[in-house]
Amino acid sequence: MSSHAFLSIEGLTQRYPSPEGEPLTVFENLNFKVEQGEFITVIGHSGCGKSTILNVLAGLDEATEGVVIMEGKEVSGPSLDRGVVFQNYSLLPWLSALKNVTFAVASRHPEWSADQVHAHAMQYLQLVGLKDGVEHRKPSQLSGGMRQRVSIARAFATQPKLLLLDEPFGALDALTRGTIQDELLKIWAGTNQTVFMITHDVDEAIYLSDRILLMSNGPYAQIAESVEIEIPRPRSRASIVDDPLYYEIRNHLVHFLTERSAQYSGQAASEQAGAPTTVRLSERQARTQSAQVAY
Amino acid sequence: MAGLQTNSLVLSVAILAFLLGIWELSIPEQQSAQALTEYELLMGGAAPKAGVPPPSKVFMKAVAELSDPFYDAGPNDKGIGIQIGYSLYRVLTGYGLAALIAIPLGFLIGMSPMMYRALDPFIQVLRPISPLAWMPLALFIIQDSEGSAIFVIFICSIWPMLINTAFGVAGVRKDWVNVAKTHELSVWKTAYLVILPAAAPTILTGMRISIGIAWLVIVAAEMLVGGTGIGYYVWNEWNNLDLTSVIFSILMIGVVGMGLDAIFGLLQARVTYQE
């Protein structure tokens, strides 16, 4: 086994005790790897254990079995190397937007002076468009989109090696979502930071990711496929839909979510342990094209 | 909104004037000595009857007392400011000691379900005891009336603070604790930077209830222990049958209590946040 991958998830299993006696297995024996600098999204139906995986990666939850290895070391407990953006923003409501970020920066760099911390925090808040006094508002005085921007700025400002995003745009309207996705890509580009994101939104996943992990339904959820998004970066919302691969990928994902995701459900995964099947739709497309030529 | 405020103020003043008017008019005039027959004079009819004084007399008394609140003419004749000062000193000492114990203990109970279960029976038994019921035991053990009064304040103000702190700390949103965890905050920093501000509104509510109870209890405690304080003053003036002073001091107890509550109201507003 090559354990050189930046992040390696090995044999991850989560079971919850249930009153009937038979424990509920959310997922069993998950194995996958993530390379440094990759943008990975996980798509799956509710209840398949996506958030549990993210919480285990964050160190907030402990898996029943299995390990998470980051840079050769086993993950145990939360760390500033793994930043988290929660779906409900999780800003501290008694602090201003700026203080929410300086709080994080100061815990990352306790040796910095107050001025340094302030400048660093402002830099990241400006990247997501919070300036001109808006940064002094309390979260309750900000819109949902603004709050999520602060949350993203807070996570990036601590410069974690791995960034965990738990449905960060789930509660936002489509237009705001689009803008913040672009800001996220802008702030991420060139950092070589690894992003692990959970989403329900197929288009969002294609637009943002290098690779999409498809999760089947629980119980006994599995990561069935790993779909590579071979659409070149930088991507733009307008031109991405013209890419010949876009609809190919989109259809594949939708078919998985509507039909195939349920087929895996309920069966113990132990027999087919191992990495998820890698899917490259460009190859499939090339095959069909050559088949068409042959006709 | 401004209209509502002025209207309610006008109404308050009107109600006050109405009540004072009824009070003033319902007190019968003292008959003057000249109008009495010789027989009535012999029967003591000219001696002033002890009656409820009219508000005008109470007002005159208030002006006189408040224009020189800190005079000290011996153990039984001290200004109202000195008496209230003694009471405030006892309340704040007992209350402060209670806060020093209740808030850290409340944190412990709120953060540890085991401690909560272990201490809950004690709290449930001790809490409903009237603070004055402790007085004989306190007097016997402490052997000092001053200390006993402070102890009674301590014991009555500890419960609301303890219970509210525990409740507030236990109710801190898990998301905020997770934020602390993902930022690698130490236990102390988590308590100080996240849990304390998150629970502060609930804690302050407990502190506000406690100071109210402490001010209620100090009057009764001072009637028992005697010597100084506003409670003793009320009782002493009753023994002197000086009802004007009794009514005046009752009003002062209300005003000081309102002031204490207002201070805690301001503190509460400062730490309250909107989610």
Chai-1 contact restraints between the chains, C-beta under 6 A:
chainA,res_idxA,chainB,res_idxB,connection_type,confidence,min_distance_angstrom,max_distance_angstrom,comment,restraint_id
A,L60,B,N178,contact,1.0,0.0,6.0,A-B,restraint_1
A,P78,B,K181,contact,1.0,0.0,6.0,A-B,restraint_2
A,P78,B,T182,contact,1.0,0.0,6.0,A-B,restraint_3
A,L80,B,E184,contact,1.0,0.0,6.0,A-B,restraint_4
A,V84,B,T182,contact,1.0,0.0,6.0,A-B,restraint_5
A,S90,B,D175,contact,1.0,0.0,6.0,A-B,restraint_6
A,S90,B,V179,contact,1.0,0.0,6.0,A-B,restraint_7
A,P93,B,Y273,contact,1.0,0.0,6.0,A-B,restraint_8
A,P93,B,E275,contact,1.0,0.0,6.0,A-B,restraint_9
A,W94,B,P197,contact,1.0,0.0,6.0,A-B,restraint_10
A,W94,B,Y273,contact,1.0,0.0,6.0,A-B,restraint_11
A,A104,B,H183,contact,1.0,0.0,6.0,A-B,restraint_12
A,S107,B,H183,contact,1.0,0.0,6.0,A-B,restraint_13
A,S140,B,Q274,contact,1.0,0.0,6.0,A-B,restraint_14
